[in-house]
């Protein structure tokens, strides 16, 4: 995993964690969610984000082959967002990037 990918993952983890803390400190979780659900674009963004969470969890399951771990990570992602996915990429990314590079180098045009 190259330096840029690691930096991107760390930036996402730090920024989303800070934003989550500020949001809990200053917002109303239930009240704000009710407002989001009243707006069509709010519902779309909600559906899009959660669809992405599920798709990324399928990717995690394809790598890990452990349903329990995948479900725990999915539930954490549902409650905290993509910072969980970024942390998983920091953990497993080096091996994934290595495998992808090796696979791509074996392809002949």
PyMOL CGO cylinders between C-alpha atoms (Angstrom):
from pymol import cmd
from pymol.cgo import CYLINDER

trace = [
    CYLINDER, 0.00, 0.00, 0.00, 1.58, 3.25, -1.06, 0.3, 1, 1, 1, 1, 1, 1,
    CYLINDER, 1.58, 3.25, -1.06, 2.02, 6.33, 1.07, 0.3, 1, 1, 1, 1, 1, 1,
    CYLINDER, 2.02, 6.33, 1.07, -0.83, 8.22, -0.55, 0.3, 1, 1, 1, 1, 1, 1,
    CYLINDER, -0.83, 8.22, -0.55, -3.33, 5.44, 0.23, 0.3, 1, 1, 1, 1, 1, 1,
    CYLINDER, -3.33, 5.44, 0.23, -2.14, 5.26, 3.85, 0.3, 1, 1, 1, 1, 1, 1,
    CYLINDER, -2.14, 5.26, 3.85, -2.37, 9.05, 4.19, 0.3, 1, 1, 1, 1, 1, 1,
    CYLINDER, -2.37, 9.05, 4.19, -5.89, 9.03, 2.73, 0.3, 1, 1, 1, 1, 1, 1,
    CYLINDER, -5.89, 9.03, 2.73, -7.00, 6.33, 5.19, 0.3, 1, 1, 1, 1, 1, 1,
    CYLINDER, -7.00, 6.33, 5.19, -5.50, 8.16, 8.17, 0.3, 1, 1, 1, 1, 1, 1,
    CYLINDER, -5.50, 8.16, 8.17, -7.05, 11.46, 7.05, 0.3, 1, 1, 1, 1, 1, 1,
    CYLINDER, -7.05, 11.46, 7.05, -10.48, 9.83, 6.79, 0.3, 1, 1, 1, 1, 1, 1,
    CYLINDER, -10.48, 9.83, 6.79, -10.15, 8.18, 10.20, 0.3, 1, 1, 1, 1, 1, 1,
    CYLINDER, -10.15, 8.18, 10.20, -8.99, 11.37, 11.94, 0.3, 1, 1, 1, 1, 1, 1,
    CYLINDER, -8.99, 11.37, 11.94, -11.43, 13.73, 10.24, 0.3, 1, 1, 1, 1, 1, 1,
    CYLINDER, -11.43, 13.73, 10.24, -14.48, 11.51, 10.57, 0.3, 1, 1, 1, 1, 1, 1,
    CYLINDER, -14.48, 11.51, 10.57, -13.69, 10.73, 14.21, 0.3, 1, 1, 1, 1, 1, 1,
    CYLINDER, -13.69, 10.73, 14.21, -13.34, 14.44, 15.00, 0.3, 1, 1, 1, 1, 1, 1,
    CYLINDER, -13.34, 14.44, 15.00, -16.53, 15.24, 13.11, 0.3, 1, 1, 1, 1, 1, 1,
    CYLINDER, -16.53, 15.24, 13.11, -18.39, 12.44, 14.89, 0.3, 1, 1, 1, 1, 1, 1,
    CYLINDER, -18.39, 12.44, 14.89, -17.33, 13.79, 18.29, 0.3, 1, 1, 1, 1, 1, 1,
    CYLINDER, -17.33, 13.79, 18.29, -18.41, 17.33, 17.35, 0.3, 1, 1, 1, 1, 1, 1,
    CYLINDER, -18.41, 17.33, 17.35, -21.69, 16.04, 15.96, 0.3, 1, 1, 1, 1, 1, 1,
    CYLINDER, -21.69, 16.04, 15.96, -22.53, 14.14, 19.14, 0.3, 1, 1, 1, 1, 1, 1,
    CYLINDER, -22.53, 14.14, 19.14, -21.52, 17.14, 21.27, 0.3, 1, 1, 1, 1, 1, 1,
    CYLINDER, -21.52, 17.14, 21.27, -23.54, 19.74, 19.36, 0.3, 1, 1, 1, 1, 1, 1,
    CYLINDER, -23.54, 19.74, 19.36, -26.34, 17.90, 17.53, 0.3, 1, 1, 1, 1, 1, 1,
    CYLINDER, -26.34, 17.90, 17.53, -29.40, 15.90, 18.30, 0.3, 1, 1, 1, 1, 1, 1,
    CYLINDER, -29.40, 15.90, 18.30, -28.99, 12.43, 16.81, 0.3, 1, 1, 1, 1, 1, 1,
    CYLINDER, -28.99, 12.43, 16.81, -32.69, 11.61, 16.68, 0.3, 1, 1, 1, 1, 1, 1,
    CYLINDER, -32.69, 11.61, 16.68, -33.87, 15.11, 15.82, 0.3, 1, 1, 1, 1, 1, 1,
    CYLINDER, -33.87, 15.11, 15.82, -31.35, 15.57, 13.03, 0.3, 1, 1, 1, 1, 1, 1,
    CYLINDER, -31.35, 15.57, 13.03, -32.12, 12.15, 11.57, 0.3, 1, 1, 1, 1, 1, 1,
    CYLINDER, -32.12, 12.15, 11.57, -35.84, 12.90, 11.51, 0.3, 1, 1, 1, 1, 1, 1,
    CYLINDER, -35.84, 12.90, 11.51, -35.08, 16.06, 9.55, 0.3, 1, 1, 1, 1, 1, 1,
    CYLINDER, -35.08, 16.06, 9.55, -32.91, 14.16, 7.05, 0.3, 1, 1, 1, 1, 1, 1,
    CYLINDER, -32.91, 14.16, 7.05, -35.66, 11.59, 6.46, 0.3, 1, 1, 1, 1, 1, 1,
    CYLINDER, -35.66, 11.59, 6.46, -38.13, 14.38, 5.58, 0.3, 1, 1, 1, 1, 1, 1,
    CYLINDER, -38.13, 14.38, 5.58, -36.09, 15.52, 2.57, 0.3, 1, 1, 1, 1, 1, 1,
    CYLINDER, -36.09, 15.52, 2.57, -35.91, 13.37, -0.56, 0.3, 1, 1, 1, 1, 1, 1,
    CYLINDER, -35.91, 13.37, -0.56, -32.19, 13.99, -1.05, 0.3, 1, 1, 1, 1, 1, 1,
    CYLINDER, -32.19, 13.99, -1.05, -31.57, 13.16, 2.59, 0.3, 1, 1, 1, 1, 1, 1,
    CYLINDER, -31.57, 13.16, 2.59, -33.21, 9.78, 2.08, 0.3, 1, 1, 1, 1, 1, 1,
    CYLINDER, -33.21, 9.78, 2.08, -31.20, 9.22, -1.11, 0.3, 1, 1, 1, 1, 1, 1,
    CYLINDER, -31.20, 9.22, -1.11, -27.87, 10.04, 0.57, 0.3, 1, 1, 1, 1, 1, 1,
    CYLINDER, -27.87, 10.04, 0.57, -28.81, 7.76, 3.48, 0.3, 1, 1, 1, 1, 1, 1,
    CYLINDER, -28.81, 7.76, 3.48, -29.65, 4.88, 1.10, 0.3, 1, 1, 1, 1, 1, 1,
    CYLINDER, -29.65, 4.88, 1.10, -26.51, 5.48, -0.96, 0.3, 1, 1, 1, 1, 1, 1,
    CYLINDER, -26.51, 5.48, -0.96, -24.22, 5.52, 2.09, 0.3, 1, 1, 1, 1, 1, 1,
    CYLINDER, -24.22, 5.52, 2.09, -25.69, 2.36, 3.58, 0.3, 1, 1, 1, 1, 1, 1,
    CYLINDER, -25.69, 2.36, 3.58, -25.59, 0.58, 0.22, 0.3, 1, 1, 1, 1, 1, 1,
    CYLINDER, -25.59, 0.58, 0.22, -21.89, 1.43, 0.07, 0.3, 1, 1, 1, 1, 1, 1,
    CYLINDER, -21.89, 1.43, 0.07, -21.39, 0.09, 3.60, 0.3, 1, 1, 1, 1, 1, 1,
    CYLINDER, -21.39, 0.09, 3.60, -22.96, -3.23, 2.59, 0.3, 1, 1, 1, 1, 1, 1,
    CYLINDER, -22.96, -3.23, 2.59, -20.93, -3.42, -0.64, 0.3, 1, 1, 1, 1, 1, 1,
    CYLINDER, -20.93, -3.42, -0.64, -17.67, -2.73, 1.19, 0.3, 1, 1, 1, 1, 1, 1,
    CYLINDER, -17.67, -2.73, 1.19, -18.63, -5.39, 3.75, 0.3, 1, 1, 1, 1, 1, 1,
    CYLINDER, -18.63, -5.39, 3.75, -19.02, -7.89, 0.90, 0.3, 1, 1, 1, 1, 1, 1,
    CYLINDER, -19.02, -7.89, 0.90, -15.47, -6.98, -0.14, 0.3, 1, 1, 1, 1, 1, 1,
    CYLINDER, -15.47, -6.98, -0.14, -14.29, -7.52, 3.45, 0.3, 1, 1, 1, 1, 1, 1,
    CYLINDER, -14.29, -7.52, 3.45, -16.05, -10.89, 3.58, 0.3, 1, 1, 1, 1, 1, 1,
    CYLINDER, -16.05, -10.89, 3.58, -14.45, -11.95, 0.27, 0.3, 1, 1, 1, 1, 1, 1,
    CYLINDER, -14.45, -11.95, 0.27, -11.04, -11.29, 1.84, 0.3, 1, 1, 1, 1, 1, 1,
    CYLINDER, -11.04, -11.29, 1.84, -11.60, -12.44, 5.42, 0.3, 1, 1, 1, 1, 1, 1,
    CYLINDER, -11.60, -12.44, 5.42, -14.00, -15.37, 4.89, 0.3, 1, 1, 1, 1, 1, 1,
    CYLINDER, -14.00, -15.37, 4.89, -15.21, -14.84, 8.48, 0.3, 1, 1, 1, 1, 1, 1,
    CYLINDER, -15.21, -14.84, 8.48, -18.89, -13.98, 8.71, 0.3, 1, 1, 1, 1, 1, 1,
    CYLINDER, -18.89, -13.98, 8.71, -18.68, -12.99, 12.39, 0.3, 1, 1, 1, 1, 1, 1,
    CYLINDER, -18.68, -12.99, 12.39, -15.89, -10.46, 11.84, 0.3, 1, 1, 1, 1, 1, 1,
    CYLINDER, -15.89, -10.46, 11.84, -17.62, -9.11, 8.76, 0.3, 1, 1, 1, 1, 1, 1,
    CYLINDER, -17.62, -9.11, 8.76, -20.89, -8.60, 10.63, 0.3, 1, 1, 1, 1, 1, 1,
    CYLINDER, -20.89, -8.60, 10.63, -19.16, -6.88, 13.55, 0.3, 1, 1, 1, 1, 1, 1,
    CYLINDER, -19.16, -6.88, 13.55, -17.38, -4.53, 11.14, 0.3, 1, 1, 1, 1, 1, 1,
    CYLINDER, -17.38, -4.53, 11.14, -20.64, -3.90, 9.27, 0.3, 1, 1, 1, 1, 1, 1,
    CYLINDER, -20.64, -3.90, 9.27, -22.46, -2.99, 12.50, 0.3, 1, 1, 1, 1, 1, 1,
    CYLINDER, -22.46, -2.99, 12.50, -19.62, -0.70, 13.53, 0.3, 1, 1, 1, 1, 1, 1,
    CYLINDER, -19.62, -0.70, 13.53, -19.70, 0.89, 10.09, 0.3, 1, 1, 1, 1, 1, 1,
    CYLINDER, -19.70, 0.89, 10.09, -23.48, 1.40, 10.35, 0.3, 1, 1, 1, 1, 1, 1,
    CYLINDER, -23.48, 1.40, 10.35, -23.00, 3.22, 13.65, 0.3, 1, 1, 1, 1, 1, 1,
    CYLINDER, -23.00, 3.22, 13.65, -19.83, 5.21, 12.97, 0.3, 1, 1, 1, 1, 1, 1,
    CYLINDER, -19.83, 5.21, 12.97, -19.35, 5.38, 9.20, 0.3, 1, 1, 1, 1, 1, 1,
    CYLINDER, -19.35, 5.38, 9.20, -16.50, 4.79, 6.81, 0.3, 1, 1, 1, 1, 1, 1,
    CYLINDER, -16.50, 4.79, 6.81, -13.77, 5.31, 9.40, 0.3, 1, 1, 1, 1, 1, 1,
    CYLINDER, -13.77, 5.31, 9.40, -14.14, 1.58, 10.14, 0.3, 1, 1, 1, 1, 1, 1,
    CYLINDER, -14.14, 1.58, 10.14, -13.59, 0.75, 6.47, 0.3, 1, 1, 1, 1, 1, 1,
    CYLINDER, -13.59, 0.75, 6.47, -10.54, 3.04, 6.36, 0.3, 1, 1, 1, 1, 1, 1,
    CYLINDER, -10.54, 3.04, 6.36, -9.09, 1.32, 9.44, 0.3, 1, 1, 1, 1, 1, 1,
    CYLINDER, -9.09, 1.32, 9.44, -9.67, -2.09, 7.85, 0.3, 1, 1, 1, 1, 1, 1,
    CYLINDER, -9.67, -2.09, 7.85, -7.84, -0.90, 4.73, 0.3, 1, 1, 1, 1, 1, 1,
    CYLINDER, -7.84, -0.90, 4.73, -4.90, 0.22, 6.86, 0.3, 1, 1, 1, 1, 1, 1,
    CYLINDER, -4.90, 0.22, 6.86, -4.84, -3.25, 8.40, 0.3, 1, 1, 1, 1, 1, 1,
    CYLINDER, -4.84, -3.25, 8.40, -5.37, -5.37, 5.28, 0.3, 1, 1, 1, 1, 1, 1,
    CYLINDER, -5.37, -5.37, 5.28, -4.48, -2.91, 2.53, 0.3, 1, 1, 1, 1, 1, 1,
    CYLINDER, -4.48, -2.91, 2.53, -0.78, -3.76, 2.22, 0.3, 1, 1, 1, 1, 1, 1,
    CYLINDER, -0.78, -3.76, 2.22, -1.59, -7.40, 1.44, 0.3, 1, 1, 1, 1, 1, 1,
    CYLINDER, -1.59, -7.40, 1.44, -4.45, -6.46, -0.89, 0.3, 1, 1, 1, 1, 1, 1,
    CYLINDER, -4.45, -6.46, -0.89, -2.33, -3.97, -2.83, 0.3, 1, 1, 1, 1, 1, 1,
    CYLINDER, -2.33, -3.97, -2.83, 0.48, -6.54, -3.12, 0.3, 1, 1, 1, 1, 1, 1,
    CYLINDER, 0.48, -6.54, -3.12, -1.92, -9.19, -4.43, 0.3, 1, 1, 1, 1, 1, 1,
    CYLINDER, -1.92, -9.19, -4.43, -3.46, -6.81, -6.95, 0.3, 1, 1, 1, 1, 1, 1,
    CYLINDER, -3.46, -6.81, -6.95, -0.03, -5.72, -8.23, 0.3, 1, 1, 1, 1, 1, 1,
    CYLINDER, -0.03, -5.72, -8.23, 1.09, -9.35, -8.56, 0.3, 1, 1, 1, 1, 1, 1,
    CYLINDER, 1.09, -9.35, -8.56, -2.10, -10.29, -10.35, 0.3, 1, 1, 1, 1, 1, 1,
    CYLINDER, -2.10, -10.29, -10.35, -1.87, -7.33, -12.73, 0.3, 1, 1, 1, 1, 1, 1,
    CYLINDER, -1.87, -7.33, -12.73, 1.79, -8.01, -13.54, 0.3, 1, 1, 1, 1, 1, 1,
    CYLINDER, 1.79, -8.01, -13.54, 0.88, -11.52, -14.71, 0.3, 1, 1, 1, 1, 1, 1,
    CYLINDER, 0.88, -11.52, -14.71, -1.54, -10.19, -17.35, 0.3, 1, 1, 1, 1, 1, 1,
    CYLINDER, -1.54, -10.19, -17.35, -0.08, -10.06, -20.85, 0.3, 1, 1, 1, 1, 1, 1,
    CYLINDER, -0.08, -10.06, -20.85, -1.51, -7.75, -23.51, 0.3, 1, 1, 1, 1, 1, 1,
]
cmd.load_cgo(trace, "trace")
